[in-house]
Amino acid sequence: MEGVDARWVTADREGFLWVAGEKGTYRFDGKVVLAAKELGLPVGVNDWVEATSDGAVWVLSGESLWRLEEGRFRMVSGGAKLRGIAAAGDRLYSYEKEMQVWVRLDGGWAAQNLGGAPARGLILGDGEGRVWYGGEGTAEWVRWREGSVERG
């Protein structure tokens, strides 16, 4: 994968490795590197890529959120002012310019943000369905479960 800048890396449940960075997003099958632009994703700057346990591949490119569906990327949210995304189980979380953490449910963002300490540049999902975020010497986690928020 020479020449591909890797800022975010994830694997989907089909075994593809997805790499995103300053020059766009790429899919790697162990032999061939495919630019995601070949799958309908515009070339972005500083892309983020995540894969949720339900098999979805998500890319944040600029302020637009894209999802891979039936082999093509489709924009699901444009101009959302998102700054980062994280997958935790089958949920996709984000934080936006006002530094609040949101969870994506049933095709849209939860009507209420998850609150808590502001997210300042770090958001990361774990295998327990939690998303960790931090800023200014603090780290917290939140998890959306059956309509309620757990935190720690």
NUTOR-335553 format. One record per residue (C-alpha): residue number from 0; x, y, z. Coordinates in pm, whole numbers, padded with zeros to 5 digits. Example, Ala and Ser with C-alpha at 12.3 -4.5 7.8 and 13.67 -1.06 7.14 Angstrom:
<recs>
[rec 0, [01230, -00450, 00780]]
[rec 1, [01367, -00106, 00714]]
</recs>
This chain:
<recs>
[rec 0, [00000, 00000, 00000]]
[rec 1, [00285, 00229, -00083]]
[rec 2, [00185, 00594, -00117]]
[rec 3, [-00138, 00557, 00083]]
[rec 4, [-00139, 00774, 00393]]
[rec 5, [-00311, 00587, 00675]]
[rec 6, [-00479, 00799, 00942]]
[rec 7, [-00777, 00565, 01006]]
[rec 8, [-00783, 00191, 00947]]
[rec 9, [-01066, -00057, 00998]]
[rec 10, [-01166, -00400, 00873]]
[rec 11, [-01516, -00492, 00762]]
[rec 12, [-01683, -00826, 00825]]
[rec 13, [-01602, -00941, 00470]]
[rec 14, [-01231, -00913, 00552]]
[rec 15, [-01148, -00600, 00352]]
[rec 16, [-00910, -00352, 00510]]
[rec 17, [-01025, 00010, 00474]]
[rec 18, [-00768, 00288, 00499]]
[rec 19, [-00852, 00658, 00510]]
[rec 20, [-00633, 00965, 00523]]
[rec 21, [-00545, 01297, 00370]]
[rec 22, [-00571, 01170, 00014]]
[rec 23, [-00896, 00975, 00036]]
[rec 24, [-01019, 00628, 00129]]
[rec 25, [-00901, 00292, -00005]]
[rec 26, [-01007, -00073, 00018]]
[rec 27, [-00743, -00347, 00034]]
[rec 28, [-00814, -00719, -00011]]
[rec 29, [-00460, -00841, 00063]]
[rec 30, [-00347, -00804, -00296]]
[rec 31, [-00526, -00515, -00468]]
[rec 32, [-00575, -00158, -00348]]
[rec 33, [-00898, -00001, -00475]]
[rec 34, [-00963, 00372, -00438]]
[rec 35, [-01310, 00422, -00286]]
[rec 36, [-01376, 00682, -00557]]
[rec 37, [-01424, 00378, -00785]]
[rec 38, [-01718, 00289, -00557]]
[rec 39, [-01879, 00633, -00580]]
[rec 40, [-01706, 00814, -00291]]
[rec 41, [-01571, 01159, -00384]]
[rec 42, [-01203, 01208, -00308]]
[rec 43, [-01196, 01382, 00027]]
[rec 44, [-00941, 01542, 00249]]
[rec 45, [-00875, 01387, 00591]]
[rec 46, [-01137, 01112, 00558]]
[rec 47, [-01238, 00893, 00856]]
[rec 48, [-01352, 00533, 00801]]
[rec 49, [-01537, 00296, 01036]]
[rec 50, [-01716, -00040, 01004]]
[rec 51, [-02009, -00136, 01227]]
[rec 52, [-02085, -00494, 01328]]
[rec 53, [-02393, -00500, 01104]]
[rec 54, [-02154, -00494, 00804]]
[rec 55, [-02187, -00126, 00714]]
[rec 56, [-01879, 00073, 00610]]
[rec 57, [-01901, 00444, 00691]]
[rec 58, [-01679, 00728, 00566]]
[rec 59, [-01677, 01083, 00695]]
[rec 60, [-01543, 01297, 00413]]
[rec 61, [-01539, 01669, 00478]]
[rec 62, [-01876, 01736, 00643]]
[rec 63, [-02057, 01455, 00462]]
[rec 64, [-02124, 01106, 00593]]
[rec 65, [-02127, 00821, 00339]]
[rec 66, [-02233, 00455, 00372]]
[rec 67, [-02137, 00165, 00147]]
[rec 68, [-02455, -00001, 00022]]
[rec 69, [-02467, -00277, -00240]]
[rec 70, [-02112, -00202, -00351]]
[rec 71, [-02156, 00177, -00391]]
[rec 72, [-02118, 00467, -00151]]
[rec 73, [-02428, 00676, -00085]]
[rec 74, [-02430, 01006, 00103]]
[rec 75, [-02653, 00976, 00409]]
[rec 76, [-02584, 01312, 00570]]
[rec 77, [-02441, 01624, 00413]]
[rec 78, [-02332, 01945, 00582]]
[rec 79, [-02373, 01786, 00924]]
[rec 80, [-02066, 01962, 01067]]
[rec 81, [-01928, 01631, 01190]]
[rec 82, [-01567, 01621, 01307]]
[rec 83, [-01523, 01252, 01380]]
[rec 84, [-01696, 00914, 01380]]
[rec 85, [-01653, 00590, 01576]]
[rec 86, [-01814, 00247, 01550]]
[rec 87, [-01911, 00053, 01863]]
[rec 88, [-02096, -00268, 01788]]
[rec 89, [-02377, -00196, 01541]]
[rec 90, [-02393, 00174, 01636]]
[rec 91, [-02216, 00465, 01474]]
[rec 92, [-02132, 00760, 01697]]
[rec 93, [-02009, 01104, 01598]]
[rec 94, [-01902, 01430, 01744]]
[rec 95, [-01967, 01760, 01579]]
[rec 96, [-01828, 02110, 01580]]
[rec 97, [-01999, 02200, 01906]]
[rec 98, [-01813, 01897, 02052]]
[rec 99, [-02119, 01697, 02153]]
[rec 100, [-02141, 01319, 02100]]
[rec 101, [-02439, 01179, 01903]]
[rec 102, [-02555, 00825, 01821]]
[rec 103, [-02702, 00723, 01484]]
[rec 104, [-03029, 00529, 01512]]
[rec 105, [-03274, 00401, 01251]]
[rec 106, [-03139, 00609, 00966]]
[rec 107, [-03089, 00936, 01157]]
[rec 108, [-02905, 01093, 01445]]
[rec 109, [-03067, 01061, 01787]]
[rec 110, [-03284, 01361, 01859]]
[rec 111, [-03094, 01427, 02179]]
[rec 112, [-02719, 01442, 02197]]
[rec 113, [-02549, 01224, 02454]]
[rec 114, [-02397, 01516, 02642]]
[rec 115, [-02114, 01476, 02889]]
[rec 116, [-01769, 01624, 02863]]
[rec 117, [-01687, 01787, 02531]]
[rec 118, [-01514, 01563, 02277]]
[rec 119, [-01195, 01733, 02168]]
[rec 120, [-01034, 01545, 01885]]
[rec 121, [-01063, 01185, 02006]]
[rec 122, [-01351, 00943, 01961]]
[rec 123, [-01303, 00566, 01962]]
[rec 124, [-01542, 00271, 01982]]
[rec 125, [-01469, -00051, 02172]]
[rec 126, [-01591, -00411, 02160]]
[rec 127, [-01835, -00354, 02448]]
[rec 128, [-02054, -00115, 02248]]
[rec 129, [-01911, 00192, 02421]]
[rec 130, [-01763, 00496, 02257]]
[rec 131, [-01478, 00672, 02435]]
[rec 132, [-01412, 01040, 02392]]
[rec 133, [-01187, 01286, 02562]]
[rec 134, [-01042, 01626, 02590]]
[rec 135, [-00833, 01845, 02813]]
[rec 136, [-00706, 01573, 03047]]
[rec 137, [-01030, 01372, 03070]]
[rec 138, [-01176, 01063, 02907]]
[rec 139, [-01531, 00931, 02933]]
[rec 140, [-01742, 00669, 02764]]
[rec 141, [-02107, 00654, 02665]]
[rec 142, [-02322, 00370, 02535]]
[rec 143, [-02669, 00391, 02387]]
[rec 144, [-02873, 00093, 02500]]
[rec 145, [-03246, 00041, 02451]]
[rec 146, [-03332, 00410, 02445]]
[rec 147, [-03115, 00520, 02736]]
[rec 148, [-02762, 00645, 02785]]
[rec 149, [-02508, 00475, 03008]]
[rec 150, [-02187, 00655, 03093]]
[rec 151, [-01871, 00605, 03286]]
</recs>
